[in-house]
């Protein structure tokens, strides 16, 4: 069997991997990036619940929730799901060194509302890479807001960046609330 091989380039090193391994790795990276961004959203909402009267309410223990459960008097911050608004409220309270950058908001919105596309489908990374495209329909035109080329380097750097933002935010929240790993 003639298995196709892709050369994975990470931080200047090259690693031969099968096409399937490359797809699995890309999926793992995307999942880890999205997990960091979703956890960041939850941590910020939990923090705002302790600091902002407009957000306060009974914070559910997400570890215990099951499908169909209902939470009485939930924090108002959990009623709206606009990540950008949540980040803006956090940034208004946080010192400049821990404010969350627009790039994080843009990336999260692209992952949540964009599409992943490639002209080389099924997966043929030797001919091109997948792209995350965030678009918006406006005045009878499709406006492209962001395009992320999912190269090995981009996936690796973006995972590191999202984790750094999450850890920096968590460290600030721990210091401000005196609560470790705010739940």
N, C-alpha and C positions, 0 to 999 in steps of 0.2 A: 504494500500500500504506500502510495506516494503522499505523505503528509506535508501540507504546506507549512512553511516556517515563517515566522515574523521575527524581526530583530527588535527587541524591547530595549529602548534607550532610557536609562535613568541615571541622572547625575554623571553623564559622560561615560558610563559603562554600558556595554551592549550584551544582551542576553538573548540567545535564541529560544523562542517559545513557539508552541503550536498555535494555530489560529484560535482554537478553542480555549487554550490557556489565556491568550490575549483577551478574548471576550470575557472570560471569567474574571480576570484581573480588572478590566475596565468596569465591570458591573460591581465588583467589590469596592473599588475606589469611589464610584458614584454613590453607592449605598453608604459608605463611611462619611463622605462629604455631607450628604443629605441628613444623616443621623446627627452630625455635629450641628448643623443649622437648625434642625427641629429641637434639639436639646437646648440650644442657645435661646430659641424662642420661649420655651418652657421656663428656663431659668430666669429670663428677663420678666416674664409675666409673674412668676412667683415672687421675685424681688419687688416689683411694683405693687404687688398685693400687700407687702409689708410697709410700703412707704407712701403710697398714693391713695387717699381716701376714696377716689373714684374707682379704684381697682379692688378695694377690699371686699372680702366675703369669705365663705368657707372654702378653703383650698382642699380639693379632693386628694386622697392618696392614690395616685395613678397606678401604683403597684397592685392595688386591690380591685380596681375597676373591671367589670365584666360587661359584655355587650348587653344593652338594654337597661343598665343602671341609670338612675337619675340622681343628680346632686342638687339638693336644695340650697338656695342662696349662694350660687357660685360667684366667684370674683368677676366683676364686670369685664376685666381684661380678658377673660376667657370667653366672653360672649362674642367679641369681634375677633376676627381672624386675620386682620391685616398686619402682616409682619412689619411693614414699613412704619405704620403708626406706632406699633409697640416699641420699635427701635427708637423712633423719634422721641417718645416719652422718656425712655431710658436715657437717651443722650442729653436731654434737657436737664436731667438730674446728676449726671455723671461728670467727673472732671475730664478735661480734654484728652488725657492720656489713656483713658479707658473707653472713650466713645467708640461706637461701632461704625465702621466706615461704610460709605455708600456702596462700595464694591460688594460688601457682604449682602446688603439688601438686594442689589441687582442680581447677584448670583442666585440667591434663594428664590427670587421671583422668576428667574429664567428656568430653574429646576422645577418649580411648582406650576408654572403657567406656559412654559415654552414647549418646544418639540425637539426631539433628538432625531437627526436626519443624516443620511449619507446617500450619495448617488451610487455608491459601491455596495449595494445590498444584494444578496446577503453579505455578511461581514467579509470584507477584503481589505484589511488594513495596509497591505503592501501597495494599494492603489490610492489610498486616501484615508482620512480619519472621519469619525463621526463628529458632528457639530451640534451644540445646543444652541437653538435659535429662539430668542424671545422677540415676538412680534406683536403688533397692535394694529387693529383696523381703525383708520381715522380718515374721515372725509373721502371715502371711496378709494382709499389707498392703503396698502399694507406697509406700515412703518416698521422697520427692523430696529429694535431697541438695543439688542446685544447679540453677539455671536461669540461663542466659546468653542475653539477647536480642541477636541478631546485628545490631545497628544499625550504620550506617556509623561512627558515633562509637566504639562499643564495639570494632569490628574494628581501627580505627586505634589507639586507646589500648592495646588488648591486644597488638598487634604491637609497639608502642613499649616497653611494659612487659616483654614476654618478651625482647626484644632487650637491654634495659638489664640485666636479671637475668643473661642469658648473658654479656654483656661484663664485668659486675662480677665474676662468678664466674671468668671466664677471666683477668682481671687478677690476682685473688688467687692463682689456681693458678700463673700465670707467676711471680709473686713468691715463692711458697712453694717451687716446684720448681726455679726457675732455668731452666726449659724454656719457650721460646716456643711457643705453639699446641700444647700437649701433645697428642700423638697416641696 
